[in-house]
């Protein structure tokens, strides 16, 4: 693991125009490590952390979507009346029409 001073040294040497292999030899690390530090490549550990956060967000979104689907099914079945905004939107939306007889499909 490199210290912050070594990372700053790698970035300074890269800004001066040295190659990654030369920087790696001077600092004592590989050329690919020097490249990753110079270009601020995200490490795999932080990617795993963001994946865990994404998984939690997906769980929340799935729960919300499931609740919305249940609510929409109840509205379509007539068990629940839609709110004023939904009623207004349903009045504005075009009604589906049969392409054969041109009657409204309910």
Residue, then its C-alpha position, 0 to 999 in steps of 0.5 A: x500500500x502506498x502512502x499519500x506522499x508516494x501517490x502525490x510523488x507519482x502524480x507530480x512525476x507523471x505531470x512532468x512527463x515521465x513514463x509509468x515504468x520509470x515512475x514505478x521504478x523511482x517510487x518502488x511500485x509497478x508501472x500499472x500501479x503508477x498508471x492507476x494512481x496517476x489517472x485516479x482509477x477507482x480501486x476494486x474495493x470501492x466498487x464493491x462498496x458502491x455495489x452494496x449501496x446499489x443493491x440496497x437501492x434496488x431493494x427499495x425501488x422493487x418494494x416501491x414498484x410492488x406497492x404501486x402495482x398493487x395500488x394500480x391493480x386495486x384501482x383497475x378492479x374498482x376497489x380503490x378510487x384514484x386520487x384527483x390527479x390520477x383522475x385528471x390524468x386519466x381524463x386527459x390520456x387518449x382512450x385505447x381504441x379497437x382497430x377493427x371496429x373503432x370502439x373504445x376498449x375498456 
